[in-house]
Amino acid sequence: MNYQQMTNKELKEELKKRKLKGYSSLKKTQLIEYLSTGIHPLKKALIPPKMAESETRDSSSGSIGYSPTILAATEELPINQIISGDCIKIMRSFPDGVFDCCITDPPFNMSRKKGLGWAFSSHVTMQEQWDIFAQDDYFQFTVDWITEVLRLLKTNGNFFVFGSFHCIFTIGFILQSLFNRRIISQIVWYKPNAQPNITCRMFTESTEFIIWAVNNESKKAKNWTFNYEVMKSMNNDKQMRNMWEIPLTKPSERKYGKHPSQKPLAVINRLILAGTNEGDLILDPFSGTGTTAVVAEQHKRKWIMIEKEDEYNRIAQKRVDEQFGKLFEDDSENNW
Ligand SMILES: C[S@@+](CC[C@H](N)C(=O)[O-])C[C@H]1O[C@@H](n2cnc3c(N)ncnc32)[C@H](O)[C@@H]1O
């Protein structure tokens, strides 16, 4: 077969026939390479080389991409690794339909170039560069990363995305109206110890929202994971409601360094226990300090984190390493 003479459409049809996945955004040369070798062309460039056993145990090097491999199940994907870089570019190199769940806390576009400070307290409003977009750019950025997440999630896979009033309507519109995905619920995270409002011109902001969507057309969505009994048992044997009162991230969870919007382990804990099962593969494309990975490790889920700031990745890696150490200690009685 002469691939050079074939159109992109024909090349893709050929890939589909051979049950090869993840070709939708590839260029012609890459499609041809994929057909010729059977290996996804971007995967070769992205996947970090395998670490020697000694390296996988050495957390002192501080290198990003080091991974505790105890839960790794597939060879192709960088399972249980933190990938440093732009999540849209990195996600584009992953094959379709490989993740069971995505839990993520994207930029909210709530920062101002100059944040507000308060003389009587350490409270300041956000002024992070990674959180500042022009309105149209934010919309396009959100469409782009959600497009990739939906491609990577399995059909009927769970998608939990955080937001505040600054962005939740945009995210909800994109999921519901642009992509016609089924929205199962909106969880309200109520922060009883939220910081006071500096301006006194409005209510004190003390909630965030989590949209729970399922990766299927609204009418077709079915069989999504929801561990009803687990949630009930965590709530004094009463049905778990969608309003969660959980305080802000504890100082003890910030011991390896600070991030302005690190999520409490307790919030992510509920999401992972509710929406995933042991062995599931979870994606967080805006991983920050790796809170999703820490909880995933705790509950024997697999994970892939993506984050563009190396400083946050260093914190995340230390948190994951600590968790890995704990798992190792906990299992010591099993005579490994
Ligand atoms: C709201 S924070 C996530 C915090 C995280 N949930 C935690 O508990 O630490 C969003 C993160 O997305 C990162 N980020 C922003 N744009 C990104 C991009 N295009 N690719 C990868 N990471 C990005 C930021 O650096 C920031 O750490």
PDBQT file of the ligand as one rigid body, heavy atoms in Angstrom, charges set to zero:
ROOT
HETATM    1  C1  LIG A 401      -5.627  25.902  40.516  1.00  0.00    +0.000 C 
HETATM    2  S1  LIG A 401      -4.034  25.313  40.378  1.00  0.00    +0.000 S 
HETATM    3  C2  LIG A 401      -4.144  23.592  40.824  1.00  0.00    +0.000 C 
HETATM    4  C3  LIG A 401      -3.827  23.332  42.264  1.00  0.00    +0.000 C 
HETATM    5  C4  LIG A 401      -3.940  21.864  42.653  1.00  0.00    +0.000 C 
HETATM    6  N1  LIG A 401      -5.307  21.429  42.627  1.00  0.00    +0.000 N 
HETATM    7  C5  LIG A 401      -3.341  21.582  44.015  1.00  0.00    +0.000 C 
HETATM    8  O1  LIG A 401      -4.029  21.022  44.885  1.00  0.00    +0.000 OA
HETATM    9  O2  LIG A 401      -2.188  21.926  44.228  1.00  0.00    +0.000 OA
HETATM   10  C6  LIG A 401      -3.845  25.277  38.650  1.00  0.00    +0.000 C 
HETATM   11  C7  LIG A 401      -2.463  24.865  38.197  1.00  0.00    +0.000 C 
HETATM   12  O3  LIG A 401      -2.455  24.788  36.775  1.00  0.00    +0.000 OA
HETATM   13  C8  LIG A 401      -1.158  25.132  36.319  1.00  0.00    +0.000 C 
HETATM   14  N2  LIG A 401      -1.295  25.467  34.897  1.00  0.00    +0.000 N 
HETATM   15  C9  LIG A 401      -1.844  26.569  34.354  1.00  0.00    +0.000 A 
HETATM   16  N3  LIG A 401      -1.853  26.494  33.019  1.00  0.00    +0.000 NA
HETATM   17  C10 LIG A 401      -1.299  25.292  32.695  1.00  0.00    +0.000 A 
HETATM   18  C11 LIG A 401      -1.037  24.625  31.462  1.00  0.00    +0.000 A 
HETATM   19  N4  LIG A 401      -1.352  25.171  30.280  1.00  0.00    +0.000 N 
HETATM   20  N5  LIG A 401      -0.467  23.397  31.502  1.00  0.00    +0.000 NA
HETATM   21  C12 LIG A 401      -0.146  22.811  32.690  1.00  0.00    +0.000 A 
HETATM   22  N6  LIG A 401      -0.359  23.413  33.889  1.00  0.00    +0.000 NA
HETATM   23  C13 LIG A 401      -0.935  24.632  33.895  1.00  0.00    +0.000 A 
HETATM   24  C14 LIG A 401      -0.738  26.267  37.226  1.00  0.00    +0.000 C 
HETATM   25  O4  LIG A 401       0.664  26.411  37.268  1.00  0.00    +0.000 OA
HETATM   26  C15 LIG A 401      -1.359  25.847  38.566  1.00  0.00    +0.000 C 
HETATM   27  O5  LIG A 401      -0.430  25.192  39.384  1.00  0.00    +0.000 OA
ENDROOT
TORSDOF 0
